[in-house]
Amino acid sequence: GLFDPRLVTTTPLLSSVTLGRELFRDALAKMPALDGIFCNNDDIALGVLFECHRAAIAVPKTIGIVGFNDLDMMQAAFPSVTSIRTHRYEIGRQAVAMALAAIAGERPRQRVVDLGFELMRRESTAR
């Protein structure tokens, strides 16, 4: 019962830090009381962080930020940004192995492979 479509933003534009700033400005215009944001990648999350700095919005006191992929820049940012760590190398390795097996006429043992994830808690979210 908590879903609010005003809180979801999608765009066909290519992801970038600049786009993250713009999307965050739009989100704040729709929901000024926004207190947390989950971004579908770290570029967008870093743009949100930069826009918070520009607008003097305290992170995490006023708003929490979470990214996705856990790129190195999330640990280096100030404050450091919480992110979901995915096992990208292993995802690629297994995808290539499955594609090569399919080319050879083999059926995969599993159609869906769950490699898990890790929540890397950092300074951008209240503890």
MMTF fields as JSON, N, C-alpha, C and O atoms, coordinates in Angstrom:
{
  "mmtfVersion": "1.0.0",
  "mmtfProducer": "UNKNOWN",
  "numBonds": 507,
  "numAtoms": 508,
  "numGroups": 127,
  "numChains": 1,
  "numModels": 1,
  "chainsPerModel": [1],
  "groupsPerChain": [127],
  "chainIdList": ["A"],
  "bondAtomList": [4, 2, 8, 6, 12, 10, 16, 14, 20, 18, 24, 22, 28, 26, 32, 30, 36, 34, 40, 38, 44, 42, 48, 46, 52, 50, 56, 54, 60, 58, 64, 62, 68, 66, 72, 70, 76, 74, 80, 78, 84, 82, 88, 86, 92, 90, 96, 94, 100, 98, 104, 102, 108, 106, 112, 110, 116, 114, 120, 118, 124, 122, 128, 126, 132, 130, 136, 134, 140, 138, 144, 142, 148, 146, 152, 150, 156, 154, 160, 158, 164, 162, 168, 166, 172, 170, 176, 174, 180, 178, 184, 182, 188, 186, 192, 190, 196, 194, 200, 198, 204, 202, 208, 206, 212, 210, 216, 214, 220, 218, 224, 222, 228, 226, 232, 230, 236, 234, 240, 238, 244, 242, 248, 246, 252, 250, 256, 254, 260, 258, 264, 262, 268, 266, 272, 270, 276, 274, 280, 278, 284, 282, 288, 286, 292, 290, 296, 294, 300, 298, 304, 302, 308, 306, 312, 310, 316, 314, 320, 318, 324, 322, 328, 326, 332, 330, 336, 334, 340, 338, 344, 342, 348, 346, 352, 350, 356, 354, 360, 358, 364, 362, 368, 366, 372, 370, 376, 374, 380, 378, 384, 382, 388, 386, 392, 390, 396, 394, 400, 398, 404, 402, 408, 406, 412, 410, 416, 414, 420, 418, 424, 422, 428, 426, 432, 430, 436, 434, 440, 438, 444, 442, 448, 446, 452, 450, 456, 454, 460, 458, 464, 462, 468, 466, 472, 470, 476, 474, 480, 478, 484, 482, 488, 486, 492, 490, 496, 494, 500, 498, 504, 502],
  "bondOrderList": [1, 1, 1, 1, 1, 1, 1, 1, 1, 1, 1, 1, 1, 1, 1, 1, 1, 1, 1, 1, 1, 1, 1, 1, 1, 1, 1, 1, 1, 1, 1, 1, 1, 1, 1, 1, 1, 1, 1, 1, 1, 1, 1, 1, 1, 1, 1, 1, 1, 1, 1, 1, 1, 1, 1, 1, 1, 1, 1, 1, 1, 1, 1, 1, 1, 1, 1, 1, 1, 1, 1, 1, 1, 1, 1, 1, 1, 1, 1, 1, 1, 1, 1, 1, 1, 1, 1, 1, 1, 1, 1, 1, 1, 1, 1, 1, 1, 1, 1, 1, 1, 1, 1, 1, 1, 1, 1, 1, 1, 1, 1, 1, 1, 1, 1, 1, 1, 1, 1, 1, 1, 1, 1, 1, 1, 1],
  "groupList": [{"groupName": "GLY", "atomNameList": ["N", "CA", "C", "O"], "elementList": ["N", "C", "C", "O"], "formalChargeList": [0, 0, 0, 0], "bondAtomList": [1, 0, 2, 1, 3, 2], "bondOrderList": [1, 1, 2], "singleLetterCode": "G", "chemCompType": "PEPTIDE LINKING"}, {"groupName": "LEU", "atomNameList": ["N", "CA", "C", "O"], "elementList": ["N", "C", "C", "O"], "formalChargeList": [0, 0, 0, 0], "bondAtomList": [1, 0, 2, 1, 3, 2], "bondOrderList": [1, 1, 2], "singleLetterCode": "L", "chemCompType": "L-PEPTIDE LINKING"}, {"groupName": "PHE", "atomNameList": ["N", "CA", "C", "O"], "elementList": ["N", "C", "C", "O"], "formalChargeList": [0, 0, 0, 0], "bondAtomList": [1, 0, 2, 1, 3, 2], "bondOrderList": [1, 1, 2], "singleLetterCode": "F", "chemCompType": "L-PEPTIDE LINKING"}, {"groupName": "ASP", "atomNameList": ["N", "CA", "C", "O"], "elementList": ["N", "C", "C", "O"], "formalChargeList": [0, 0, 0, 0], "bondAtomList": [1, 0, 2, 1, 3, 2], "bondOrderList": [1, 1, 2], "singleLetterCode": "D", "chemCompType": "L-PEPTIDE LINKING"}, {"groupName": "PRO", "atomNameList": ["N", "CA", "C", "O"], "elementList": ["N", "C", "C", "O"], "formalChargeList": [0, 0, 0, 0], "bondAtomList": [1, 0, 2, 1, 3, 2], "bondOrderList": [1, 1, 2], "singleLetterCode": "P", "chemCompType": "L-PEPTIDE LINKING"}, {"groupName": "ARG", "atomNameList": ["N", "CA", "C", "O"], "elementList": ["N", "C", "C", "O"], "formalChargeList": [0, 0, 0, 0], "bondAtomList": [1, 0, 2, 1, 3, 2], "bondOrderList": [1, 1, 2], "singleLetterCode": "R", "chemCompType": "L-PEPTIDE LINKING"}, {"groupName": "VAL", "atomNameList": ["N", "CA", "C", "O"], "elementList": ["N", "C", "C", "O"], "formalChargeList": [0, 0, 0, 0], "bondAtomList": [1, 0, 2, 1, 3, 2], "bondOrderList": [1, 1, 2], "singleLetterCode": "V", "chemCompType": "L-PEPTIDE LINKING"}, {"groupName": "THR", "atomNameList": ["N", "CA", "C", "O"], "elementList": ["N", "C", "C", "O"], "formalChargeList": [0, 0, 0, 0], "bondAtomList": [1, 0, 2, 1, 3, 2], "bondOrderList": [1, 1, 2], "singleLetterCode": "T", "chemCompType": "L-PEPTIDE LINKING"}, {"groupName": "SER", "atomNameList": ["N", "CA", "C", "O"], "elementList": ["N", "C", "C", "O"], "formalChargeList": [0, 0, 0, 0], "bondAtomList": [1, 0, 2, 1, 3, 2], "bondOrderList": [1, 1, 2], "singleLetterCode": "S", "chemCompType": "L-PEPTIDE LINKING"}, {"groupName": "GLU", "atomNameList": ["N", "CA", "C", "O"], "elementList": ["N", "C", "C", "O"], "formalChargeList": [0, 0, 0, 0], "bondAtomList": [1, 0, 2, 1, 3, 2], "bondOrderList": [1, 1, 2], "singleLetterCode": "E", "chemCompType": "L-PEPTIDE LINKING"}, {"groupName": "ALA", "atomNameList": ["N", "CA", "C", "O"], "elementList": ["N", "C", "C", "O"], "formalChargeList": [0, 0, 0, 0], "bondAtomList": [1, 0, 2, 1, 3, 2], "bondOrderList": [1, 1, 2], "singleLetterCode": "A", "chemCompType": "L-PEPTIDE LINKING"}, {"groupName": "LYS", "atomNameList": ["N", "CA", "C", "O"], "elementList": ["N", "C", "C", "O"], "formalChargeList": [0, 0, 0, 0], "bondAtomList": [1, 0, 2, 1, 3, 2], "bondOrderList": [1, 1, 2], "singleLetterCode": "K", "chemCompType": "L-PEPTIDE LINKING"}, {"groupName": "MET", "atomNameList": ["N", "CA", "C", "O"], "elementList": ["N", "C", "C", "O"], "formalChargeList": [0, 0, 0, 0], "bondAtomList": [1, 0, 2, 1, 3, 2], "bondOrderList": [1, 1, 2], "singleLetterCode": "M", "chemCompType": "L-PEPTIDE LINKING"}, {"groupName": "ILE", "atomNameList": ["N", "CA", "C", "O"], "elementList": ["N", "C", "C", "O"], "formalChargeList": [0, 0, 0, 0], "bondAtomList": [1, 0, 2, 1, 3, 2], "bondOrderList": [1, 1, 2], "singleLetterCode": "I", "chemCompType": "L-PEPTIDE LINKING"}, {"groupName": "CYS", "atomNameList": ["N", "CA", "C", "O"], "elementList": ["N", "C", "C", "O"], "formalChargeList": [0, 0, 0, 0], "bondAtomList": [1, 0, 2, 1, 3, 2], "bondOrderList": [1, 1, 2], "singleLetterCode": "C", "chemCompType": "L-PEPTIDE LINKING"}, {"groupName": "ASN", "atomNameList": ["N", "CA", "C", "O"], "elementList": ["N", "C", "C", "O"], "formalChargeList": [0, 0, 0, 0], "bondAtomList": [1, 0, 2, 1, 3, 2], "bondOrderList": [1, 1, 2], "singleLetterCode": "N", "chemCompType": "L-PEPTIDE LINKING"}, {"groupName": "HIS", "atomNameList": ["N", "CA", "C", "O"], "elementList": ["N", "C", "C", "O"], "formalChargeList": [0, 0, 0, 0], "bondAtomList": [1, 0, 2, 1, 3, 2], "bondOrderList": [1, 1, 2], "singleLetterCode": "H", "chemCompType": "L-PEPTIDE LINKING"}, {"groupName": "GLN", "atomNameList": ["N", "CA", "C", "O"], "elementList": ["N", "C", "C", "O"], "formalChargeList": [0, 0, 0, 0], "bondAtomList": [1, 0, 2, 1, 3, 2], "bondOrderList": [1, 1, 2], "singleLetterCode": "Q", "chemCompType": "L-PEPTIDE LINKING"}, {"groupName": "TYR", "atomNameList": ["N", "CA", "C", "O"], "elementList": ["N", "C", "C", "O"], "formalChargeList": [0, 0, 0, 0], "bondAtomList": [1, 0, 2, 1, 3, 2], "bondOrderList": [1, 1, 2], "singleLetterCode": "Y", "chemCompType": "L-PEPTIDE LINKING"}],
  "groupTypeList": [0, 1, 2, 3, 4, 5, 1, 6, 7, 7, 7, 4, 1, 1, 8, 8, 6, 7, 1, 0, 5, 9, 1, 2, 5, 3, 10, 1, 10, 11, 12, 4, 10, 1, 3, 0, 13, 2, 14, 15, 15, 3, 3, 13, 10, 1, 0, 6, 1, 2, 9, 14, 16, 5, 10, 10, 13, 10, 6, 4, 11, 7, 13, 0, 13, 6, 0, 2, 15, 3, 1, 3, 12, 12, 17, 10, 10, 2, 4, 8, 6, 7, 8, 13, 5, 7, 16, 5, 18, 9, 13, 0, 5, 17, 10, 6, 10, 12, 10, 1, 10, 10, 13, 10, 0, 9, 5, 4, 5, 17, 5, 6, 6, 3, 1, 0, 2, 9, 1, 12, 5, 5, 9, 8, 7, 10, 5],
  "groupIdList": [1, 2, 3, 4, 5, 6, 7, 8, 9, 10, 11, 12, 13, 14, 15, 16, 17, 18, 19, 20, 21, 22, 23, 24, 25, 26, 27, 28, 29, 30, 31, 32, 33, 34, 35, 36, 37, 38, 39, 40, 41, 42, 43, 44, 45, 46, 47, 48, 49, 50, 51, 52, 53, 54, 55, 56, 57, 58, 59, 60, 61, 62, 63, 64, 65, 66, 67, 68, 69, 70, 71, 72, 73, 74, 75, 76, 77, 78, 79, 80, 81, 82, 83, 84, 85, 86, 87, 88, 89, 90, 91, 92, 93, 94, 95, 96, 97, 98, 99, 100, 101, 102, 103, 104, 105, 106, 107, 108, 109, 110, 111, 112, 113, 114, 115, 116, 117, 118, 119, 120, 121, 122, 123, 124, 125, 126, 127],
  "secStructList": [7, 7, 7, 7, 4, 4, 4, 7, 7, 7, 7, 1, 1, 7, 7, 7, 2, 2, 2, 2, 2, 2, 2, 2, 2, 2, 2, 2, 2, 2, 7, 6, 6, 7, 7, 3, 3, 3, 7, 1, 1, 2, 2, 2, 2, 2, 2, 2, 2, 2, 2, 2, 2, 2, 6, 6, 7, 7, 6, 6, 6, 6, 7, 3, 3, 3, 3, 3, 3, 7, 7, 2, 2, 2, 2, 2, 1, 1, 1, 7, 7, 3, 3, 3, 3, 3, 7, 2, 2, 2, 2, 2, 2, 2, 2, 2, 2, 2, 2, 2, 2, 2, 2, 6, 6, 7, 7, 7, 1, 7, 1, 7, 7, 7, 7, 7, 3, 3, 3, 3, 7, 7, 6, 6, 1, 7, 7],
  "xCoordList": [0.798, 0.0, 0.829, 0.279, 2.134, 2.986, 3.372, 3.981, 3.027, 3.437, 2.785, 1.577, 3.588, 3.1, 3.777, 4.991, 3.032, 3.65, 4.4, 5.258, 4.088, 4.836, 6.294, 7.138, 6.579, 7.935, 8.809, 9.984, 8.259, 9.007, 9.25, 8.324, 10.503, 10.861, 11.603, 12.538, 11.191, 11.903, 12.189, 11.516, 13.19, 13.566, 14.273, 14.963, 14.109, 14.844, 16.262, 17.039, 16.588, 17.902, 19.008, 18.78, 20.207, 21.357, 21.727, 21.711, 22.053, 22.404, 23.667, 24.619, 23.666, 24.856, 24.714, 23.629, 25.808, 25.788, 24.903, 24.11, 25.03, 24.21, 22.734, 21.915, 22.381, 20.993, 20.5, 19.353, 21.345, 20.973, 20.599, 19.625, 21.367, 21.046, 19.676, 18.858, 19.428, 18.163, 16.972, 15.938, 17.13, 16.036, 15.725, 14.565, 16.758, 16.543, 15.808, 14.907, 16.18, 15.463, 13.978, 13.111, 13.694, 12.305, 11.585, 10.434, 12.265, 11.659, 11.322, 10.257, 12.215, 11.956, 10.802, 10.039, 10.675, 9.559, 8.223, 7.238, 8.191, 6.969, 6.702, 5.56, 7.782, 7.673, 8.694, 9.752, 8.401, 9.374, 9.793, 10.88, 8.956, 9.278, 10.061, 10.206, 10.562, 11.319, 12.449, 13.213, 12.548, 13.598, 14.559, 15.465, 14.366, 15.263, 15.086, 14.001, 16.173, 16.097, 16.972, 18.123, 16.4, 17.134, 17.327, 16.354, 18.571, 18.896, 19.25, 19.833, 18.897, 19.144, 20.593, 20.955, 21.427, 22.868, 23.634, 23.052, 24.93, 25.763, 25.976, 26.175, 25.939, 26.063, 24.929, 25.157, 23.721, 22.551, 22.676, 22.417, 23.07, 23.206, 24.239, 24.029, 25.338, 26.353, 25.803, 26.093, 25.015, 24.365, 23.428, 23.365, 22.691, 21.817, 22.65, 22.286, 23.76, 24.633, 25.152, 25.14, 25.602, 26.101, 25.003, 25.255, 23.786, 22.679, 22.334, 21.975, 22.443, 22.234, 23.267, 22.922, 24.527, 25.569, 25.226, 25.316, 24.832, 24.532, 23.368, 23.388, 22.363, 21.156, 21.223, 20.23, 22.363, 22.565, 21.566, 21.011, 21.348, 20.498, 21.424, 22.286, 21.253, 22.144, 21.908, 20.784, 22.992, 22.966, 23.763, 24.93, 23.206, 21.897, 20.858, 19.737, 21.2, 20.271, 18.911, 17.879, 18.898, 17.64, 17.183, 15.986, 18.124, 17.77, 18.846, 20.038, 18.414, 19.332, 19.441, 18.482, 20.61, 20.85, 21.43, 22.343, 20.874, 21.393, 21.577, 20.689, 22.73, 23.021, 22.954, 22.524, 23.386, 23.35, 24.564, 24.797, 25.321, 26.513, 27.745, 28.674, 27.762, 28.884, 30.196, 31.181, 30.202, 31.442, 32.337, 31.849, 33.63, 34.609, 34.284, 34.554, 33.712, 33.438, 32.472, 32.46, 31.673, 30.719, 31.44, 31.013, 32.507, 33.305, 34.122, 34.383, 34.532, 35.366, 34.573, 35.141, 33.272, 32.433, 32.356, 32.648, 31.95, 31.725, 30.344, 30.018, 29.522, 29.761, 29.756, 29.198, 30.38, 30.391, 28.948, 28.1, 28.688, 27.31, 27.029, 27.76, 25.967, 25.484, 25.121, 24.547, 25.45, 25.155, 24.936, 25.376, 24.255, 24.065, 25.203, 25.356, 25.992, 27.105, 26.6, 26.056, 26.787, 26.442, 27.74, 28.797, 27.645, 28.83, 28.923, 28.687, 29.275, 29.223, 30.151, 29.775, 31.332, 32.259, 31.655, 31.654, 31.145, 30.563, 29.304, 29.054, 28.511, 27.329, 27.764, 27.185, 28.774, 29.279, 29.853, 29.595, 30.637, 31.254, 30.191, 30.285, 29.201, 28.164, 27.292, 26.858, 27.035, 26.242, 26.955, 26.33, 28.264, 29.032, 29.043, 28.87, 29.242, 29.247, 27.899, 27.854, 26.811, 25.472, 25.242, 24.635, 25.725, 25.564, 26.359, 25.857, 27.592, 28.409, 27.776, 27.79, 27.224, 26.558, 25.336, 25.082, 24.58, 23.397, 23.802, 23.129, 24.892, 25.387, 25.764, 25.586, 26.289, 26.667, 25.459, 25.61, 24.272, 23.063, 22.679, 21.765, 23.351, 23.042, 21.981, 21.924, 21.158, 20.17, 20.782, 21.476, 20.529, 21.097, 20.45, 19.259, 21.247, 20.708, 19.719, 18.679, 20.064, 19.197, 18.989, 19.947, 17.76, 17.499, 17.747, 18.074, 17.591, 17.821, 18.879, 18.753, 19.919, 20.999, 21.054, 21.306, 20.824, 20.844, 22.239, 22.647, 22.956, 24.306, 24.333, 25.395, 23.172, 23.077, 23.572, 23.898, 23.617, 24.064, 24.45, 24.177, 25.085, 25.44, 25.055, 25.292, 24.469, 24.208, 25.446, 25.831, 26.07, 27.284, 26.853, 26.696, 26.669, 26.188, 27.309, 28.413, 26.978, 27.957, 27.285, 26.176, 27.958, 27.522, 26.272, 25.682, 25.841, 24.705, 23.348, 22.309, 23.364, 22.109, 22.243, 23.285, 21.193, 21.21, 21.301, 20.733, 21.992, 22.147, 21.204, 21.184],
  "yCoordList": [-1.213, 0.0, 1.26, 2.356, 1.138, 2.325, 2.824, 3.886, 2.077, 2.471, 3.783, 3.961, 4.688, 5.973, 6.202, 6.406, 6.176, 6.319, 7.632, 7.732, 8.638, 9.907, 9.74, 10.584, 8.655, 8.422, 7.65, 7.413, 7.255, 6.478, 7.348, 7.939, 7.416, 8.188, 7.283, 6.582, 7.297, 6.57, 7.53, 8.548, 7.191, 8.04, 7.186, 6.227, 7.525, 6.811, 7.369, 6.838, 8.437, 9.066, 8.183, 7.392, 8.328, 7.571, 8.047, 9.243, 7.113, 7.409, 8.254, 8.039, 9.216, 10.039, 10.722, 10.757, 11.259, 12.017, 13.254, 13.582, 13.931, 15.116, 14.763, 15.513, 13.638, 13.204, 12.959, 13.272, 12.408, 12.195, 13.495, 13.544, 14.55, 15.875, 16.335, 16.801, 16.204, 16.669, 15.859, 16.422, 14.543, 13.701, 13.988, 13.97, 14.252, 14.558, 15.89, 16.0, 16.893, 18.172, 17.955, 18.508, 17.147, 16.843, 16.124, 16.433, 15.167, 14.411, 15.336, 15.209, 16.26, 17.195, 18.135, 18.517, 18.505, 19.37, 18.658, 19.285, 17.337, 16.556, 16.246, 16.264, 15.964, 15.52, 16.264, 15.712, 17.49, 18.273, 17.62, 17.906, 16.752, 16.117, 14.819, 14.056, 14.559, 13.342, 13.187, 14.122, 11.992, 11.792, 10.657, 10.357, 10.027, 8.969, 8.707, 8.886, 8.277, 8.004, 6.797, 6.711, 5.861, 4.687, 4.846, 4.979, 4.834, 5.055, 3.733, 2.852, 3.594, 2.322, 2.137, 1.076, 3.136, 2.95, 4.024, 4.994, 3.84, 4.744, 6.101, 7.091, 6.177, 7.478, 8.396, 9.549, 7.881, 8.664, 9.068, 10.219, 8.13, 8.413, 9.507, 10.37, 9.478, 10.515, 11.877, 12.894, 11.895, 13.14, 13.668, 14.876, 12.768, 13.167, 13.778, 14.821, 13.144, 13.667, 15.057, 15.956, 15.242, 16.554, 17.611, 18.741, 17.244, 18.207, 18.539, 19.675, 17.554, 17.83, 18.832, 19.76, 18.658, 19.62, 21.009, 21.994, 21.09, 22.374, 23.074, 24.29, 22.3, 22.856, 22.907, 23.241, 22.584, 22.58, 21.655, 22.006, 20.48, 19.455, 18.48, 17.867, 18.338, 17.511, 16.026, 15.533, 15.325, 13.875, 13.235, 13.586, 12.33, 11.697, 12.342, 11.842, 13.438, 14.028, 14.345, 14.048, 14.942, 15.318, 14.283, 14.023, 13.689, 12.69, 11.61, 11.896, 10.385, 9.261, 8.921, 9.087, 8.446, 8.102, 6.695, 6.342, 5.889, 4.55, 4.392, 4.738, 3.869, 3.587, 2.093, 1.305, 1.727, 0.319, 0.026, 0.732, -0.972, -1.522, -1.432, -2.226, -0.478, -0.269, -0.039, -0.737, 0.941, 1.346, 2.046, 2.554, 2.078, 2.632, 4.065, 4.459, 4.839, 6.243, 6.393, 7.445, 5.391, 5.49, 5.511, 6.189, 4.778, 4.767, 6.048, 6.509, 6.632, 7.823, 9.117, 10.146, 9.076, 10.28, 10.776, 10.043, 12.051, 12.591, 13.192, 14.111, 12.685, 11.47, 10.246, 10.27, 9.192, 7.962, 7.483, 7.671, 6.855, 6.535, 5.036, 4.197, 4.731, 3.359, 2.847, 3.583, 1.603, 1.05, -0.459, -1.111, -0.983, -2.422, -2.978, -2.608, -3.856, -4.472, -5.697, -6.625, -5.684, -6.845, -7.51, -6.879, -8.761, -9.519, -9.498, -10.504, -8.32, -8.072, -8.977, -9.438, -9.233, -10.112, -11.505, -12.087, -12.032, -13.375, -13.427, -14.427, -12.357, -12.29, -12.414, -13.194, -11.656, -11.716, -13.066, -13.602, -13.628, -14.93, -16.006, -16.801, -16.018, -17.034, -16.795, -17.753, -15.545, -15.237, -15.714, -16.286, -15.479, -15.928, -17.458, -18.035, -18.101, -19.572, -20.125, -21.107, -19.501, -19.956, -19.709, -20.536, -18.573, -18.264, -19.253, -19.742, -19.547, -20.508, -21.9, -22.609, -22.284, -23.588, -23.624, -24.637, -22.526, -22.468, -22.568, -23.233, -21.912, -21.989, -23.425, -23.868, -24.149, -25.555, -26.493, -27.711, -25.93, -26.749, -27.304, -28.125, -26.88, -27.376, -26.497, -25.289, -27.114, -26.367, -26.052, -26.888, -24.874, -24.539, -25.378, -25.687, -25.736, -26.468, -25.583, -26.046, -24.305, -23.323, -22.169, -21.691, -21.721, -20.568, -19.269, -18.246, -19.314, -18.147, -18.52, -19.527, -17.707, -17.946, -16.749, -15.627, -16.976, -15.911, -15.848, -16.756, -14.784, -14.62, -13.747, -13.484, -13.307, -12.532, -11.104, -10.644, -10.428, -9.034, -8.735, -9.524, -7.59, -7.154, -5.691, -4.891, -5.337, -3.949, -3.376, -3.805, -2.405, -1.78, -0.481, 0.564, -0.578, 0.568, 1.57, 1.236, 2.823, 3.898, 5.134, 5.055, 6.262, 7.473, 8.129, 8.967, 7.799, 8.49, 8.018, 8.562, 7.015, 6.54, 6.522, 6.143, 6.929, 6.939, 5.519, 4.604, 5.329, 3.987, 3.8, 2.734],
  "zCoordList": [0.0, 0.0, 0.0, 0.118, -0.129, -0.103, -1.493, -1.616, -2.537, -3.887, -4.289, -4.139, -4.797, -5.302, -6.643, -6.682, -7.75, -9.068, -9.258, -10.135, -8.448, -8.55, -8.124, -8.428, -7.424, -6.929, -7.907, -7.627, -9.041, -10.028, -11.253, -11.808, -11.659, -12.839, -13.81, -13.422, -15.058, -16.1, -17.236, -17.396, -18.016, -19.141, -20.191, -19.845, -21.463, -22.505, -22.702, -23.496, -21.976, -22.126, -21.56, -20.645, -22.116, -21.617, -20.222, -19.933, -19.383, -18.009, -17.932, -18.683, -17.017, -16.783, -15.433, -14.852, -14.946, -13.701, -13.887, -13.005, -15.007, -15.284, -15.299, -14.767, -15.898, -15.913, -14.492, -14.174, -13.642, -12.241, -11.555, -10.804, -11.807, -11.246, -11.723, -10.93, -13.032, -13.607, -13.085, -12.727, -13.046, -12.557, -11.096, -10.684, -10.322, -8.908, -8.746, -7.913, -9.526, -9.485, -9.791, -9.114, -10.816, -11.178, -10.04, -9.733, -9.42, -8.32, -7.154, -6.55, -6.837, -5.741, -6.066, -5.179, -7.327, -7.723, -7.51, -7.122, -7.767, -7.582, -6.107, -5.646, -5.386, -3.992, -3.124, -2.819, -2.727, -1.948, -0.627, -0.123, -0.058, 1.219, 1.041, 1.996, -0.146, -0.436, 0.577, 0.815, 1.174, 2.173, 1.835, 2.613, 0.68, 0.248, -1.23, -1.782, -1.872, -3.304, -3.629, -3.201, -4.398, -4.859, -6.361, -7.103, -6.807, -8.213, -8.878, -8.246, -10.15, -10.832, -11.235, -11.743, -11.023, -11.207, -10.448, -9.962, -10.354, -9.57, -10.228, -9.525, -11.554, -12.224, -11.786, -11.422, -11.825, -11.421, -9.951, -9.601, -9.093, -7.663, -7.411, -6.559, -8.134, -7.962, -8.398, -7.769, -9.467, -9.878, -8.813, -8.584, -8.152, -7.051, -5.933, -5.391, -5.584, -4.536, -4.896, -4.055, -6.124, -6.554, -6.475, -6.057, -6.875, -6.807, -5.36, -5.05, -4.478, -3.053, -2.552, -1.819, -2.936, -2.547, -3.075, -2.341, -4.348, -4.97, -4.265, -4.074, -3.884, -3.274, -1.742, -1.095, -1.167, 0.288, 0.997, 2.039, 0.419, 1.032, 1.747, 1.118, 3.036, 3.852, 3.6, 3.695, 3.278, 3.059, 4.188, 4.361, 4.955, 4.895, 5.812, 5.905, 6.491, 7.463, 6.849, 7.45, 5.662, 5.023, 4.017, 3.892, 3.297, 2.279, 2.218, 2.327, 2.045, 1.864, 0.385, -0.369, -0.025, -1.434, -1.51, -0.764, -2.438, -2.694, -4.199, -4.978, -4.602, -6.004, -6.28, -5.439, -7.472, -7.875, -8.746, -9.728, -8.419, -9.074, -8.195, -8.344, -7.286, -6.368, -7.095, -6.856, -7.982, -8.635, -7.623, -6.614, -7.88, -6.953, -6.541, -5.406, -7.444, -7.144, -5.971, -5.333, -5.668, -4.57, -3.22, -2.285, -3.138, -1.911, -1.792, -0.681, -2.925, -2.929, -2.764, -2.398, -3.028, -2.94, -1.499, -0.555, -1.353, -0.004, 0.082, -0.67, 0.99, 1.758, 0.851, -0.246, 1.321, 0.516, 0.335, 1.208, -0.827, -1.202, -1.06, -1.586, -0.346, -0.227, -1.614, -2.416, -1.898, -3.219, -3.12, -2.173, -4.108, -4.228, -5.074, -6.238, -4.494, -5.23, -5.969, -5.37, -7.267, -8.086, -8.532, -8.563, -8.87, -9.263, -10.786, -11.454, -11.322, -12.755, -13.561, -14.639, -13.067, -13.805, -13.94, -15.025, -12.839, -12.852, -13.714, -14.387, -13.699, -14.568, -16.027, -16.784, -16.421, -17.798, -18.14, -19.219, -17.222, -17.467, -17.692, -18.627, -16.841, -16.975, -18.209, -18.849, -18.546, -19.741, -21.003, -21.897, -21.073, -22.239, -22.303, -23.376, -21.178, -21.153, -21.618, -22.358, -21.189, -21.592, -23.083, -23.765, -23.589, -25.015, -25.868, -26.88, -25.464, -26.203, -26.183, -27.189, -25.038, -24.943, -25.861, -26.511, -25.917, -26.786, -28.251, -29.039, -28.617, -29.994, -30.344, -31.479, -29.348, -29.55, -29.481, -29.58, -29.312, -29.299, -27.945, -27.855, -26.89, -25.548, -24.885, -25.114, -24.075, -23.295, -21.926, -21.347, -21.423, -20.099, -18.999, -19.054, -18.011, -16.856, -16.103, -15.633, -15.999, -15.348, -16.318, -16.926, -16.468, -17.33, -16.574, -17.175, -15.261, -14.422, -13.398, -12.702, -13.309, -12.353, -11.418, -11.858, -10.144, -9.147, -8.531, -7.807, -8.819, -8.284, -7.037, -6.472, -6.621, -5.394, -5.542, -6.636, -4.427, -4.367, -2.929, -2.025, -2.723, -1.376, -1.226, -2.131, -0.102, 0.21, 0.874, 1.962, 0.218, 0.749, 1.454, 0.823, 2.76, 3.535, 3.735, 4.164, 3.406, 3.558, 4.152, 4.68, 4.059, 4.753, 4.182, 4.864, 2.98, 2.362, 2.883, 2.509, 3.738, 4.325, 5.837, 6.374, 6.513, 7.974, 8.492, 7.897, 9.569, 10.139, 11.304, 11.918]
}
